[in-house]
């Protein structure tokens, strides 16, 4: 599974291609010195001594403008294996998320969760199936694209796209008709009343998180007692009957506070919400062994200019920690604020690389109380100072265009991790791993 983001900077002309499963005809690495030298000429890759698949997912070439479809080809015979819908629209200047999945002989490619290629290579019609090899990008010389966030995951041996075990899930739905959706957006920046559980949510087997779709953009926690998916059944606000059956609930009180690892701006020595905006959008996606929320706030006034900030939350299968990232999509760095909010009687451990809270939590959304643990792990080199308020510990970043923290949670009614000592060991283990890296 490969993912990346791409944005067209000039829409006059261009062609973008991804090559994958690329290697020599005899199985050599493409950089093996036994292969003929290459100078970038296209036919050296499509009709030379390298075999591969390639997909053209943006097509507006000067000789074939606004082609209107994506192509999957098999090289080194330049065979057109499948023609699919248009990939990135010709005139689009938005940031688009690309996902390529090759599971054995099954190839799928999506643009913004919209499928453009879905093909199974039978290994007979167009020569044997290509297995492993290199992946690479190509664009024509007049193309002006920029790329970021390129990631690759390995699939389990012998698996296909449907059978890969993914112990994560997503949830975002409209209250009005209960329809599940993958993307929501609003020019006002506020869909609090329109969306179920007030915003996008993700979960793994141990814990769930949501981001409020309003000016607060705060991260909230859904606590579980058993390792399983729950949010689509409970819709976050668990009924008394389901709680009696052992389902979890929302014990964490956020309100107008920072929540757990949320991001805000720092301006004129004060916290500034990601608001007002010209547009706010949320996208949820589930693939490989992860689930993600992309939460984009555009046109935020900041120091006499406007800035766009993308918040990405990633939850992982079999990993309790979730990753929180903030991307500044403009040239000007900003100062960001993150941190943790807590009830006043919680135990607080404020260490060099983490903040941990543990204490009894009661909530109107829960029929009982639990001891809840929450934590933020961070790199102190990313921050210039911290500050403590009555129910918050805040971290103020240095000027930056990217910031990352890790968040986690556990509670006293879980089966596997239910004490302060266990939770502390869990947090300290991540800190140790981060220092080693």
NUFI-889283 format. One line per 4 residues: their letters; for each residue x, y, z of C-alpha. Coordinates in steps of 0.2 Angstrom, whole numbers. Example, Ala and Ser with C-alpha at 12.3 -4.5 7.8 and 13.67 -1.06 7.14 Angstrom:
2
AS) 62 -22 39  68 -5 36
This chain:
437
XXXX) 0 0 0  7 17 -5  0 34 -1  5 52 -5
XXXX) -3 69 -8  -1 79 -24  -5 97 -29  -5 105 -47
XXXX) 3 122 -46  0 126 -64  -14 118 -74  -9 123 -92
XXXX) -2 106 -96  5 90 -87  6 71 -85  9 62 -69
XXXX) 13 44 -68  17 31 -54  28 16 -58  28 1 -47
XXXX) 34 -17 -46  48 -11 -57  63 -22 -59  74 -29 -73
XXXX) 68 -42 -85  79 -55 -76  74 -50 -58  88 -37 -56
XXXX) 86 -22 -45  83 -7 -57  99 1 -51  109 -15 -56
XXXX) 124 -10 -66  121 -24 -78  106 -15 -85  108 -2 -99
XXXX) 111 16 -94  95 27 -94  94 45 -97  75 48 -93
XXXX) 68 44 -111  51 37 -108  53 21 -119  68 16 -109
XXXX) 55 12 -95  40 6 -105  49 -4 -119  66 -7 -112
XXXX) 74 -20 -101  64 -15 -85  47 -23 -82  34 -14 -72
XXXX) 16 -7 -70  12 11 -72  -4 22 -69  -6 39 -77
XXXX) -17 48 -64  -16 66 -70  -17 67 -89  -17 84 -98
XXXX) -2 82 -110  1 95 -123  -2 82 -137  -18 75 -129
XXXX) -25 89 -118  -39 85 -104  -38 66 -108  -52 63 -96
XXXX) -47 45 -90  -33 36 -81  -23 22 -89  -15 7 -81
XXXX) -1 -1 -92  10 -16 -91  28 -14 -96  39 -18 -105
XXXX) 27 -20 -119  17 -4 -115  1 -14 -114  -15 -4 -109
XXXX) -22 -16 -96  -36 -5 -90  -44 12 -94  -52 20 -79
XXXX) -61 36 -74  -52 53 -73  -39 54 -59  -35 71 -53
XXXX) -46 83 -62  -37 93 -76  -41 111 -68  -39 106 -50
XXXX) -27 115 -39  -32 107 -23  -22 95 -13  -27 77 -18
XXXX) -24 61 -8  -18 46 -19  -18 28 -13  -11 13 -23
XXXX) -14 -5 -17  -5 -20 -25  -11 -36 -16  -3 -50 -26
XXXX) -11 -49 -43  -25 -36 -38  -21 -18 -42  -32 -4 -35
XXXX) -29 15 -36  -40 29 -28  -40 48 -29  -48 55 -13
XXXX) -56 38 -9  -63 38 -27  -58 22 -36  -50 25 -53
XXXX) -42 8 -56  -47 -9 -51  -39 -23 -61  -33 -41 -58
XXXX) -19 -48 -68  -23 -66 -72  -4 -69 -77  -9 -76 -94
XXXX) -16 -63 -106  -2 -51 -103  13 -62 -97  16 -67 -79
XXXX) 11 -57 -64  24 -44 -58  28 -46 -40  40 -35 -30
XXXX) 51 -21 -36  53 -2 -35  41 12 -35  44 29 -43
XXXX) 35 45 -49  37 52 -66  30 68 -74  32 77 -91
XXXX) 44 91 -91  31 105 -92  22 98 -77  22 108 -61
XXXX) 16 97 -47  22 95 -29  21 80 -18  22 76 1
XXXX) 18 63 14  23 48 4  21 32 14  22 13 10
XXXX) 15 -1 20  18 -20 17  3 -32 15  3 -49 24
XXXX) 10 -62 12  -3 -69 1  -16 -57 6  -28 -47 -5
XXXX) -35 -30 -2  -51 -37 6  -43 -50 18  -29 -39 26
XXXX) -33 -38 44  -36 -21 50  -41 -18 68  -46 0 65
XXXX) -62 8 59  -69 25 55  -86 33 58  -94 49 51
XXXX) -112 51 47  -126 63 45  -138 65 59  -153 68 48
XXXX) -153 52 38  -139 42 47  -130 40 31  -111 36 33
XXXX) -100 48 23  -81 49 20  -80 68 18  -89 83 25
XXXX) -86 101 23  -93 118 27  -88 136 23  -94 141 40
XXXX) -82 128 48  -96 122 59  -105 105 57  -107 101 75
XXXX) -126 99 74  -127 91 57  -114 77 60  -117 62 71
XXXX) -105 62 87  -102 80 82  -87 76 70  -77 62 62
XXXX) -71 48 73  -58 33 72  -55 19 83  -44 3 85
XXXX) -48 -11 96  -44 -2 112  -49 16 111  -58 28 100
XXXX) -56 47 96  -66 60 88  -62 78 82  -76 91 85
XXXX) -81 99 69  -83 117 75  -71 131 80  -64 121 94
XXXX) -57 106 84  -54 97 100  -49 79 102  -61 68 113
XXXX) -59 50 119  -70 35 119  -65 22 132  -68 4 130
XXXX) -68 -11 142  -66 -25 129  -55 -25 113  -67 -23 99
XXXX) -75 -10 87  -89 -1 95  -92 17 89  -104 12 74
XXXX) -115 2 86  -115 15 101  -114 30 90  -102 37 103
XXXX) -116 41 116  -118 23 123  -136 19 129  -138 13 147
XXXX) -143 -4 140  -127 -6 130  -116 0 145  -124 -14 155
XXXX) -119 -26 141  -101 -20 144  -99 -7 130  -88 8 133
XXXX) -93 26 134  -87 44 133  -79 47 151  -68 61 146
XXXX) -74 79 148  -67 91 135  -79 106 134  -70 121 128
XXXX) -53 115 134  -39 108 123  -44 90 124  -30 77 121
XXXX) -17 82 109  -28 94 99  -19 108 89  -22 127 90
XXXX) -13 143 85  -2 154 97  -3 172 93  1 188 103
XXXX) 4 177 118  -13 169 118  -21 153 111  -31 156 95
XXXX) -43 144 89  -43 138 71  -56 150 67  -64 159 58
XXXX) -61 149 41  -66 151 23  -69 132 23  -67 117 34
XXXX) -67 99 29  -65 82 36  -61 66 27  -60 48 35
XXXX) -51 34 27  -48 16 32  -34 6 23  -20 -6 26
XXXX) -19 -8 45  -23 10 49  -38 23 49  -36 41 47
XXXX) -45 58 49  -39 73 38  -46 89 46  -42 104 35
XXXX) -46 122 41  -43 135 27  -41 154 27  -38 156 46
XXXX) -32 174 50  -15 173 58  -3 188 60  -11 199 46
XXXX) -11 184 33  -22 169 31  -16 151 34  -22 133 30
XXXX) -19 120 43  -22 101 40  -23 91 56  -21 72 53
XXXX) -25 59 66  -19 41 63  -24 25 73  -15 9 71
XXXX) -20 -9 72  -12 -17 88  -4 -1 93  -12 9 107
XXXX) -4 26 103  -12 37 90  -2 50 80  -7 68 79
XXXX) 1 79 65  -2 97 60  4 102 43  5 121 38
XXXX) 0 122 20  8 139 17  25 146 16  24 155 32
XXXX) 28 145 48  17 147 63  17 144 81  6 130 86
XXXX) -2 125 103  -5 107 109  -7 99 126  -19 90 137
XXXX) -34 94 148  -39 85 164  -51 86 179  -44 96 193
XXXX) -42 81 205  -32 70 193  -14 65 196  -3 74 184
XXXX) 14 68 179  23 82 169  39 75 163  52 80 150
XXXX) 44 71 135  27 67 141  12 73 151  1 59 159
XXXX) -15 61 169  -24 48 179  -39 50 189  -58 46 192
XXXX) -69 53 178  -88 55 178  -98 61 163  -116 64 159
XXXX) -113 52 144  -108 38 155  -119 28 168  -104 24 179
XXXX) -87 32 183  -69 25 179  -51 29 182  -46 36 166
XXXX) -28 38 159  -23 50 146  -6 55 139  3 66 126
XXXX) 21 61 121  31 74 112  48 80 107  54 94 118
XXXX) 65 101 104  49 106 95  43 118 109  49 134 116
XXXX) 39 134 132  24 127 141  11 134 152  -1 127 165
XXXX) -19 133 167  -32 127 179  -37 111 169  -24 112 155
XXXX) -6 109 152  -1 118 136  14 116 125  19 131 113
XXXX) 29 126 98  43 135 90  38 143 73  36 128 62
XXXX) 26 121 47  25 103 54  22 96 72  19 79 78
XXXX) 14 72 95  7 55 101  -8 52 111  -15 37 121
XXXX) -28 32 134  -32 18 145  -45 15 159  -47 5 175
XXXX) -60 -7 168  -50 -13 153  -44 -31 153  -26 -28 148
XXXX) -21 -11 154  -30 -5 169  -18 3 182  -8 18 183
XXXX) 8 8 184  4 -1 168  -1 15 159  14 24 164
XXXX) 25 9 158  16 10 142  20 28 140  38 27 145
XXXX) 41 13 133  36 25 118  47 38 125  61 26 125
XXXX) 58 21 108  57 39 102  74 43 110  82 28 101
X) 75 34 84
